[in-house]
Amino acid sequence: MMEINPKIKAIIGSHYFYGVLCAILSFTVYLLTLAPSVYWGDSGELITVAYTLGIAHPSGYPTYTLLGHLFTYIPFGSVAWRVNLMSAVFASLAVMLLYFICWKLTKSKIASFTASLIFAFSATFWSQAVIAEVYTLHAFFMALNILILLHWRGEQDAGEPKHLRWLYLFSFTYGLSLTNHITSILFAPGFLYFILVKKHEKWFKITWNTDVLKLKIIGICAGLFLVGLLPYAYLPIRSSMDPVWNWGQISTFQDFFWHLTGKAYQQFFGLSNLFENSTSSDLVDFSSITIIILGVCGLGLMFRKFKSDEVFQKTKENVGNASLIFVFLIIFPVLIHAFSYAIGDIINYLLPAFVILTLPSALFIAWLESKISGKVRYILYGLLGMLVVSVGYLGFISNDLTEDLSAEHYWRNICESVPSGSIILGKDTHDSFIPLYLQNVDKKCTNVFILNYYDFTKPWRLDYIKKILPQFNVNGIKEIYQNMSEADAVAITKINQLFEESSNNQSIYSTFRNITTNYHFSHYGHLFKVSNSATKLNFPPIKYDYNIVKNEEGKEYVSRVLVFYGIDSITEGRYKEAIAFLQKAVELNPNSFEGWNDLGIAYYKNKQINESLIVWEKALEIKEDIQLRKNIKLLKKSGVHS
């Protein structure tokens, strides 16, 4: 039997090997599932500002923008793919750092490896690792800062004379992390507690870390923290150069402060959102539940402090009241902030909580490992392996985006279906950021002018509006609105003005309707054509397919469009075509009452009575409709379905 080279054996047995292996495995998986183009959500904006060095929405994300710009110089792949790749790189680095943190706490390779990979393949984190988004860099900085602090504390406790270099490094990297995502400020209570409290033997018996409470040390830390914040200088400097996308046009200190703090979004915060957000179904998936259960079990062990157990004896300096309080001081601010924020991507704001919960997860797994010996331990390893594979398999199903071009296809279908020079009015994030990328990076959709409903409430968008409509009246547009109702009133007034000035000499289309009763909105494929009178329009063909759509909001968008096409096909008597459109619509959005109802109509018109009754019953499961229920009863009484 061939013996393994001792050097190779030593490498494989090193905890560094397992940390690097975590990075390689996770990066390989992310690379193989990476989105090939622009995606739904903020992706289009973030790619565009990285490529053109623009200004992103508050808080600006300057470090992400500058790093993203470096990735755009990769000599292969689309620009979108290159920036998507950055998310994969920092996601895999975050997983590696998380492994090293867990190993410091547990001294168990298996526990650290398992907990880190469960986090790596969790549905939410994986979803952010394959598209252009700021959250994997956010997780990377969080893990980096925790690891640096643990290293500093270890050296301080060991009496190393140069231990302060790690505290100084932390001061810089923590400041730098704020320039990627301002919510890193939420970690400050936990970080300060970890630095200032040397020992916490009982709940109210605290030994302060007086070694760091010296004016010189505080001054150096503060100075390095401010140096870390320097990338924020990019915002006013670059904004003054009038880049392609210049959110907020930062020209004064007040503009800068408002952008940094996200003042325009403060209307979405409120404790009234806590219950609704905390009961959101978005929080319920197998990987999230797995991390929460393992993490809570680990927290329970930390609370009880099983100091007689082997795993806690190994790391007694890192486990106990201090670590428990540190974890809660991180998690609670994150939870309160996320659940108070009325936004669609709340689950992404909870990622730091999952990062932290991974640490007690590893402690719990290490504790289980220490309690089991002999061959039974291999059963535990097998079960842990199955758990990682199960999380990974479910993550793959929802996050393999290699063929998902739905966002790009959606807007190319729109742009290429209307006359050159048309104005297209959108409303949601997707209606701004996807075409922003296509027009300014891919140089597609350049034949149309694209405006957003909320452009008419933002002073910094006035220059763009006036390029399209030189005589446009800008009175009434303010920097900040008291509430959404005030902003909506301004937007509707200005959109009516847009219709008045353009409807006679320029084609206007909208992705939504019911803005005003003064004009008609006629169905036209993905859009509504705005005109003075109702008109039946011929639908353009869907040029680019929607075979793969993974994003939930994207599914709703595409499903709605397919319902429109299904209704049009029914009207034109093309019932088989209508059935095909509507079947795809309800496949993408099974909760679409309109989709199921219209599919029933298509089946009925095509003389497939039994099928129509089945899908109408499904429609009633979604929403009660008295007339539909009467129609079903009449149809069943007639006996034509039998």
SULGIRA-V785071 format. One record per backbone hydrogen bond with DSSP energy under -0.5 kcal/mol. NH is the residue of the N-H (numbers start at 0). CO is the residue of the C=O. Records with the same first field share a line. If there is no record, write none. Layout:
# SULGIRA-V785071
NH: CO + CO
This chain:
# SULGIRA-V785071
8: 4
9: 5
10: 6
11: 7
12: 8
13: 9 + 10
17: 13
18: 14
19: 15
20: 16
21: 17
22: 18
23: 19
24: 20
25: 21
26: 22
27: 23
28: 24
29: 25
30: 26
31: 27
32: 28 + 29
33: 30
34: 129
35: 400
42: 39
43: 38
45: 41
46: 42
47: 43
48: 44
49: 45
50: 46
51: 47
52: 48
53: 48
54: 244
55: 53 + 59
59: 56
62: 178
64: 60
65: 61
66: 62
67: 63
68: 64
69: 65
70: 66
71: 67
72: 69
73: 70
81: 77
82: 78
83: 79
84: 80
85: 81
86: 82 + 83
87: 83
88: 84
89: 85
90: 86
91: 87
92: 88
93: 89
94: 90
95: 91
96: 92
97: 93
98: 94
99: 95
100: 96
101: 97
102: 98
103: 99
104: 100
105: 101
106: 102
108: 106
111: 107
112: 108
113: 109
114: 110
115: 111
116: 112
117: 113
118: 114
119: 115
120: 116
121: 118
125: 121
126: 122
127: 123
128: 124 + 125
129: 125
132: 130
137: 133
138: 134
139: 135
140: 136
141: 137
142: 138
143: 139
144: 140
145: 141
146: 142
147: 143
148: 144
149: 145
150: 146
151: 147
152: 148
153: 149
154: 150
155: 151
156: 152
157: 153
158: 155
159: 154
162: 159
164: 161
165: 162
166: 162
167: 163
168: 164
169: 165
170: 166
171: 167
172: 168
173: 169
174: 170
175: 171
176: 172
177: 173
178: 174 + 175
179: 176
180: 176
183: 180
184: 181
185: 182
186: 183
187: 184
190: 186
191: 187
192: 188
193: 189
194: 190
195: 191
196: 192
197: 195 + 206
198: 206
200: 204
201: 204
204: 201
205: 203
206: 198
207: 205
208: 195
209: 207
211: 208
212: 209
213: 211
217: 213
218: 214
219: 215
220: 216
221: 217
222: 218
223: 219
224: 220
225: 221
226: 222
227: 223
228: 224
229: 226
230: 227
231: 228
232: 229
233: 230
234: 231
235: 231
236: 232
237: 233
238: 234
239: 235
240: 237
241: 238
245: 243
246: 54
248: 245
250: 248
255: 251
256: 252
257: 253
258: 254
259: 255
260: 256
261: 257
262: 257
264: 261
265: 262
267: 264
268: 265
269: 339
272: 269
273: 270
276: 272
277: 273
278: 274
279: 276
282: 279
283: 280
284: 282
288: 284
289: 285
290: 286
291: 287
292: 288
293: 289
294: 290
295: 291
296: 292
297: 293
298: 294
299: 295
300: 296
301: 297
302: 298
303: 299
304: 300
305: 300
306: 304
308: 305
312: 308
313: 309
314: 310
315: 312
317: 314
318: 314
323: 319
324: 320
325: 321
326: 322
327: 323
328: 324
329: 325 + 326
330: 326
331: 327
333: 329
334: 330
335: 331
336: 332
337: 333
338: 334
339: 335
340: 337
341: 267 + 339
342: 340
345: 342
347: 344
348: 344 + 345
349: 345 + 346
350: 347
352: 349
353: 349
354: 350
355: 351
356: 352
357: 353
358: 354 + 355
359: 355
360: 356
361: 357
362: 358
363: 359
364: 360
365: 361
366: 362
367: 363
368: 364
369: 365
370: 366 + 367
371: 367 + 368
375: 372
376: 373
377: 374
378: 374
379: 375
380: 376
381: 377
382: 378
383: 379
384: 380
385: 381
386: 382
387: 383
388: 384
389: 385
390: 386
391: 387
392: 388
393: 389
394: 390
395: 391
396: 392
397: 393
398: 394
399: 395
400: 32 + 398
403: 400
404: 402
405: 547
407: 37
408: 404
409: 405
410: 406
411: 407
412: 408
413: 409
414: 410
415: 411
416: 413
417: 414
420: 446
421: 418
422: 506
423: 448
424: 422 + 508
425: 423 + 450
430: 427
431: 427 + 428
432: 428
433: 429
434: 429
435: 431
436: 432
437: 433
438: 434
439: 435
440: 436
441: 436
443: 437
447: 444
448: 421
450: 423 + 448
452: 425
454: 451
455: 451 + 452
456: 453
457: 454
458: 456
460: 457
461: 458
464: 460
465: 461
466: 462
467: 463 + 464
468: 464
471: 468
473: 471
476: 473
486: 482
487: 483
488: 484
489: 485
490: 486
491: 487
492: 488
493: 489
494: 490
495: 491
496: 492
497: 493
498: 494
499: 495
500: 496
501: 497
502: 498
504: 501
505: 501
507: 529
508: 422
509: 527
510: 424
519: 530
521: 519 + 528
523: 526
526: 523
527: 509
528: 521
529: 507 + 527
530: 519
536: 534
542: 540
554: 550
555: 551
556: 552
557: 553
558: 554
559: 555
560: 556
561: 557
562: 558
563: 559
564: 560
565: 561
566: 562
567: 563
568: 564
569: 565
570: 566
571: 567
572: 569
573: 568
574: 572
577: 573
578: 574
579: 575
580: 576
581: 577
582: 578
583: 579
584: 580
585: 581
586: 582
587: 583
588: 584
591: 588
592: 590
595: 591
596: 592
597: 593
598: 594
599: 595
600: 596
601: 597
602: 598
603: 599
604: 600
605: 601
606: 603
607: 602
608: 606
611: 607
612: 608
613: 609
614: 610
615: 611
616: 612
617: 613
618: 614
619: 615
620: 616
621: 617 + 618
622: 618
628: 624
629: 625
630: 626
631: 627
632: 628
633: 629
634: 630
635: 631
636: 632
637: 633
638: 634 + 635
639: 634
641: 638
